[in-house]
Amino acid sequence: MSEVAGVRETVRVAAEVVDACFALALVEYPLEACGLLAGPVGDLRATRIYLCRNTEATAQIYTV
């Protein structure tokens, strides 16, 4: 949720994107999983995930 000038906005994440996030976390465990969520410009929906590799390869920090 973000708040700009007192207005609260919530980003809605599509179910398949949530599933992809969990799948990535399971594959990368115990390391940090990395990905970027995206959606239509001006829309508060995350409809896609871009999977990324954590170049740090650690469980404490990440660099995409």
Secondary structure, DSSP 8 states (H G I E B T S, - for coil): -EEETTEEE--EE-HHHHHHHHHHHHHHTTS--EEEEE--TT--EE-EEEEE--TT--SS----
